[in-house]
Amino acid sequence: MRLKKEFVSRNVGTQTVLVPTGDASFHGVVQGNKTFAAIVELLREETTEEAVVAAMCERYDAPEATIRRDVSHAIGELRRVDALEE
């Protein structure tokens, strides 16, 4: 899976916003924190959910279960707005 090219992200203060452009089917804005931003950046390249979890575990000192939950939630939101190529 990977983030569709029609979605761009920008940091706005402490938040990250994901905005659709062009022919995206979703019309709105997705907001998230720095954890969400890190997940989105990992999804700019072809990857798997497990690989994202592993990369996040290397970056952050948090329990794997917490990271797995956060990654799952973020990917679920990205699927909901049709922001992923799978």
N, C-alpha and C positions, 0 to 999 in steps of 0.2 A: 504494500500500500504506500501511497504518497499523497502529499497535499496537491490539490489541483492547481495548475498554474494561474487560474482565474482568481485565486485568493492571495491577497497581499497582507502582510502584518506590519504594524507600526507600534512602537513603544510610545505611550502617552503617560507621562509621569510614572507611576508605579504599575500601571496597567498595560497590557498588550491588547490591541484591537486587531481583529481579523476582518477584512473587508472584501466582499466579492467585487470583481470587475468584469467587464465584457459580458460574456454569455452565461454567467453563473445563474443557476436556477434559484438560488437563495438571494433575497434582497433584504439586507439588514446588516447588523454588526455583531460580531461575537467578541465579548470581552473576557480577559483572563489575567491571571497574575503571572509572576516570573516563572513559575513552574509550567504553566500553560505555554508561555513563550518558548521555553526550552523544548517542550514536546513538539510544538509546531516546527521549530527549527530542525529537529531530528527527522520530521516527516517531509522535509523538502527533498530528501533523497528516498529512493525506494527502500523500504524497510519492513519489518514485522513488528507486531505489538511486543513480542518477547525481546526483540533487539532494542526497542525503545526503553523497556523496563530495565534491561541490563545497562544501557548507557546512562540512564537516570540514576541507577544505583551507584555507578562509578562517580558521578558528579556530586551527589548529595548524600549527606550523612543522615539517613532516615531509614526506618524499618522497611524492608522490601515489601511487606504487605501494604504499607501506606503508599509507597511509590506505585505499586501495581494498581491500587484503587484509583489513584490520581490519573495515571495513564489511561486506564479503562474509561474513566469518566470523561476525560478530554477527547479520546477517540470516539466515544459515544456521541458527544456534542458535535464533533466534526462530521460524523456520519449523518447526524440529524439534519445538518444544513447542507448536506451533499458536497462537502469540501474535500473528500478523499477519492482518489482513484484506487480501486481494489481489483 
